Structures are given as C-alpha cells and as structure tokens.
Amino acid sequence: MKKFITRIQLRKRENFFRPANIFINVMKRNFLVLFFTIFGLFIFSGAALAQKQIEQQIQRDPILEADANHNLEVSQQYFKTKKAYKAVLMRFEETFAAYPEYSKMDEFLYLAGMSSYYLSQNKGKQKIDTNSEREKAKFAPEKMLENAIGYFSAIADKYPQSTYKSEAEKMLKELETKK
C-alpha cells in the first residue's frame, strides 16, 4: 500500500527546507537545548548545594588522630574514675602540642577546663608537690583558674556547634563571678 502525502504534509516539508525556515527551526532546537541545559544545571546545582557540608573538611592524619583518641580515652578514665586531674592536663598538653586539629578537641578542652577548675579548688587525688617550685608555680590556684577560663572560652569561641558549649558557658559565668 502506498502512502498518500497530503498537500498539508507536502507544504510542511517544503517549508521546512527553505533557508529562512531552516534557520528558524535550528534556532528553536538550539533554544530548547539551551533552555533545558540551563534548567537542568539550575536544578542539579541546587541539589548539589544542599548536599555540601557547611564546615570545611580538614585533612586529618590517621596516625595522629588515633594517638589523640587514645590520649582522650585515657584522660576520660583519669578524670572520671581516678580523679587524677594533673594527669588529664598532661595528656591534654601533649595532644594539643602535637595535634591541635584533633576532631574531638572540644571534649579535650572541656576535660582540661574542668580539671583546671578542680585543681584550683585543691580537689583530686593527685596532690601538688610542695617541695617543687616549678610544680607550685604551674599548678597555683590562680593560674589554674586562668587556664580554666581560657579552655572554656576556647570551646565557646572556636566550637559553636559543640555539645560542650553550653556547659562551658555555664562554667565561664560561674568563674567570672568568682574572679
């Protein structure tokens, strides 16, 4: 069976291949391609922006991170069970000096702040050696209070999303009234 081409179909074919109509048809296709490209970029860029993390990722050294995790765990044990606040401060100082970008530094700062606060009140099982001038100066109650304020202020300033921020601010208010 032969297909019959109607006059309307024939005119459409003839009009399609005229030079002016070819330009118009190409422009229509280019416009549609351009429109959908821009529309697609707009939609997918919004989705990509929604998935981006707000905080910039820091490249962390896995060895230093593991060592810092160990120091934090030991410090937590010293703090909670042994009440060895001097040992907590020693572990904190070691970790902070070696790896200040530690992912849980806010928790470590909180432990150091509370340890300093307790040492300023002469609490804990580790006592200050009264024969050593160096230890007397390092663990003097006034200095421990200053250190505690510094640690809690660092949490409030540098770690606004920290779970320890509210406790740190509460301790700061308490320490400011004592000062």
JOHU-V378865 format. One record per residue. RES is the residue in one small letter. SS is DSSP state (H for helix, E for strand, C for the rest). D_CENTER is the distance of its C-alpha to the mean C-alpha in Angstrom with 1 decimal. Layout:
<<RES:SS:D_CENTER> <RES:SS:D_CENTER>>
//
This chain:
<<m:C:73.3> <k:C:72.6> <k:C:70.0> <f:C:71.3> <i:C:69.3> <t:C:69.7> <r:H:70.3> <i:H:67.0> <q:H:65.1> <l:H:67.2> <r:H:66.5> <k:H:62.7> <r:H:63.0> <e:H:65.1> <n:H:62.9> <f:H:59.8> <f:C:61.3> <r:C:62.5> <p:H:60.7> <a:H:59.4> <n:H:58.2> <i:H:56.5> <f:H:54.4> <i:H:53.6> <n:H:52.6> <v:H:50.4> <m:H:48.7> <k:H:48.2> <r:H:46.6> <n:H:44.4> <f:H:43.3> <l:H:42.4> <v:H:40.4> <l:H:38.7> <f:H:38.0> <f:H:36.5> <t:H:34.4> <i:H:32.9> <f:H:32.6> <g:H:30.9> <l:H:28.4> <f:H:27.7> <i:H:27.1> <f:H:25.1> <s:H:22.9> <g:H:22.0> <a:H:21.2> <a:H:19.0> <l:H:17.2> <a:H:16.7> <q:H:15.1> <k:C:12.7> <q:C:9.0> <i:C:8.1> <e:C:5.0> <q:C:6.9> <q:C:7.1> <i:C:8.3> <q:C:11.7> <r:C:12.1> <d:C:15.7> <p:H:16.8> <i:H:19.6> <l:H:17.7> <e:H:15.0> <a:H:18.1> <d:H:19.8> <a:H:17.0> <n:H:16.9> <h:H:20.6> <n:H:20.6> <l:H:18.3> <e:H:20.7> <v:H:23.7> <s:H:22.5> <q:H:22.0> <q:H:25.6> <y:H:26.9> <f:H:25.4> <k:H:26.5> <t:H:29.8> <k:H:31.2> <k:C:30.2> <a:C:29.9> <y:H:27.8> <k:H:28.9> <a:H:27.7> <v:H:24.2> <l:H:24.1> <m:H:25.5> <r:H:22.9> <f:H:20.1> <e:H:21.7> <e:H:22.3> <t:H:18.7> <f:H:17.3> <a:H:20.1> <a:H:19.5> <y:C:15.8> <p:C:13.7> <e:C:10.5> <y:C:10.8> <s:C:8.0> <k:C:9.9> <m:H:11.0> <d:H:10.8> <e:H:13.4> <f:H:15.3> <l:H:15.6> <y:H:16.9> <l:H:19.4> <a:H:20.5> <g:H:20.9> <m:H:23.0> <s:H:24.9> <s:H:25.8> <y:H:26.9> <y:H:29.0> <l:H:30.5> <s:H:31.4> <q:C:33.5> <n:C:35.0> <k:C:33.6> <g:C:32.9> <k:C:35.2> <q:C:34.6> <k:C:36.8> <i:C:36.8> <d:C:39.6> <t:C:42.0> <n:C:43.9> <s:C:41.0> <e:H:40.5> <r:H:37.3> <e:H:35.8> <k:H:37.3> <a:H:35.7> <k:H:32.2> <f:C:32.3> <a:C:34.2> <p:H:33.3> <e:H:32.7> <k:H:30.3> <m:H:28.5> <l:H:28.1> <e:H:26.8> <n:H:24.2> <a:H:23.2> <i:H:22.7> <g:H:20.7> <y:H:18.3> <f:H:18.0> <s:H:17.6> <a:H:14.7> <i:H:12.8> <a:H:13.9> <d:H:13.2> <k:H:10.0> <y:C:8.1> <p:C:9.4> <q:C:8.0> <s:C:9.1> <t:C:12.3> <y:C:14.0> <k:H:13.9> <s:H:17.2> <e:H:18.9> <a:H:18.0> <e:H:19.4> <k:H:22.4> <m:H:23.1> <l:H:22.8> <k:H:25.4> <e:H:27.6> <l:H:27.5> <e:H:28.3> <t:H:31.3> <k:H:32.5> <k:C:32.3>>
//
